[in-house]
Amino acid sequence: MKRATTRELMDDPVESLAELEASLADLERANRYLGGVTPLREMIFSRGATSVLDVGCGSADIPLAVASAAQAQGRKISITCTDVSEQMLDIARRRTREHPALRFERADGTALPYADSSFDVVTCDLALHHFAPDHAVSLLGEMRRVARITPIVCDLRRGFLAWLGVWFLAQVATRNRLTRNDGPLSVRRAYTPDEALALARRAGWSKPCVRKTPFFRMLLCDA
């Protein structure tokens, strides 16, 4: 399957905040039940990270899940959630009820306003596929620059079965226009594991490695 370059509806400002928030709620359910939370949380904890930067946070459901799990386990952690969209950040603040371990800042992932090695770990969940290859390299390079231990990317893996599964779920699980359009399109815009590794190498990662995870996702980190 050739990678698609069509923009998703949520790549641009959405007129109806209620429609956007409903679509983000669909995505939160997918993350909760289809492998979006656990692999990323386990990798963050296994690195002993106490400071995390999340790039392209969306509704910040992943940072909230990580912060809540850390709190339950008595772990110290602080997570800075960034997004280029103020619209997204407003929703994230509301949906996370401004959890004390989270803070929110507007930032462009391809030009992060932080010093080198500012955070233990830098994460990016389901956002890499929104970037064309050259911009993806810039994003990955910035993530590597500000991460002291490792950057971690969780994203979809492009393929026909993944597209078919997401298309089916989008048709039966929701009536939201954004989810029905952007869900299947996200798979078509996603990178394969080999493509993701090539992008990371171009971005200057020293030892990039990728692990396939359930439900057609993958984890990319710099070992």
N, C-alpha and C positions, 0 to 999 in steps of 0.2 A: 504494500500500500504506500503510495507516494505521499509525502508530507503535505498537508494543506496549509495555505497561507491566508485563508479568509479570516477576517477579524471576527471575534466573538461579540455578541451584543453587549456583554459586560466589560468589554475593552473600552467602551465609551460611556459617558455619563448616562444614567438611566433616569427617565423622567419620573417614573413612579417609584418612590422609595419603598412603598409597601411591596411592590412586585419584586424589586431587587432583594429586599430582606427575605421574602419568601423563597427566592431562588437560593440565597445563601443558606437558609435553613435546610433546603434539600441537600446542599453540599455538605453541611454539618452531619446530616444523617448518613450520607455516604462515607464520610471520614470515620464516623463512629463504628459503623457495622461492616465496612468494606476495606479495612486495613490501612486507614489513614493516620490513626493515632498511635497504636501500639509500637510499630517498628521505629518510628521517629523518637518516641518517648524513651524507649529502651536504649537507643543509640546515644541519646543525650545523657542519660543517667550513667551509661557504661563509660563515658568519657569523663565523668566526674565534674561536669560543667556546673558552674554557679552563676555565670552570666551568659545570656543568650540573646542574639539579635535575630528576629524573624523578619524576613524580607517578603513583601507582598502578602501581608497578614490576612487580607479579606476580613471576615467577621471575627478573626482571632480565636476560632474554636480550638485549634491545635495548641497555641500558647496557653489558653485557659486550661485545657486538659493536662498539659505538662505541669503547669503551676499548681493545679489542684492535687495531682498525684505527688508532686514533691512535698507539698504541705502535709499530705496524709502520711508520708513516709519520714517526716521530720528532716527533709533535705532543704538546704538553703539555696534559693534560686531567684534570679531577677531576669525578666524577659522584656526587651524593648521591641515593641511591635511597630513595624513601619509599613506604609503603603503610599503610593504616589497619589492616591485618590482621597481627598478629604471626605467625600461621600462614604467611602468604605470605612474610614477611621471613625466617623460619627456612629456608624452602625456597630462597629467593633466595641467602642466604648460602652454603648448601651447594652449590647448582648452579653458582655463580660462583667457588667456591673462594676467596671473599674476595679477589678481584683487588685489587691495591694501589691502583688508581685509583678504586675504588668504596668508598663507605661507606653504611651502612644506618641509617635512622631511621624511627621510627613517626610518621606525621603524617596529619592529615585534610586532603585537598586543598581543602576548602571553607574552611579556617581554618589556613593554613600558618603555622608558628611561626618565620618568617624576616622580617627587615627588608626594606624596599623595595629593589629593585634588588640583591638579594643574590647573584644568579647572572646570568651572561651570557645563558643560554638556559634556559627551563623547558619540558620536554617532557611529553607525556602520550600514551601509545600504547595504543590499543584499550581505553580506559577511559571516554571521554566518554559513550558510549551507556549506561553503567550509571547515569547521573545523569538524573533528571527535569529538565525545562526550568529551573525556578527554581534547583535545586541546580547544574545545569550552568553557569548564569550566575555563581553564586558561585565555582565552580571556575575558570572562565575569568578572572574578575576577580582572583582570587588569583594565578593564573599570570601575568597581566599585571603585577600589582603587584610581584612579586619578580623579574621578568625585566628585566635592564638593556637587552638588545638586542631580544629577541622571545620570546614563547611559541610553541611549535609543538605542534599536536595532529595525530596520525595516527589515523584511525579508519575504520570501514567506512562505505559509502554504502548507505542503505536502498533496496531495489528488488527486484522479483520475480526477476530473473535472478540477482542476488547471492544471494538466499535459496535459490534452486534449486541454484545451484552449491555453496554451503556445505552445504546439506542432503545433496546427493549425496556430497560428499567425506566428510562425517561418517559416512555409512552404509557407505562402502566402505573407508575408510582407517583406521578405528579401531572398537574395540568398547567404548570407554570411555563409561560412562553419562553422565558430566558433559559430555564433548565432544559427544556426540550430541544432548543436550538444549540446551546453551548455545550451540553454534556457530550453528545456524539461528536461534535466538532472538536472538542478538546482532545479526544483520542486521535482524530485525524491530524491534529497539529502537534501531537506529542512526538518526542524523539525516541528512537530505539535505544537500548542499552549501549550498543556500539557507537551510535552517534553521540550519545551523552558523554561517553568516555573521550571521544575525539574532541568535543567542545571543551571539556575540562583540561585536556592536555594543551590545547591552544591557549587556554586561559592561564597557564602556568602552574597548574596543580602538579605537585611532585610525584605522587603515587596514587592517582585516582583509581578507585575501584567501585564497581557497581554490583548490587545484589538485587535479584528479582524477588519481589514479595507478592503475596497473594492478591488476587483480584486485579491482575494486570498493572501492578505498580512496580516501581523500582526505587532503591535507595542508592544515591551517589555520594561518596565521601572521599576525602583525601587521607588515605591511611597513613 
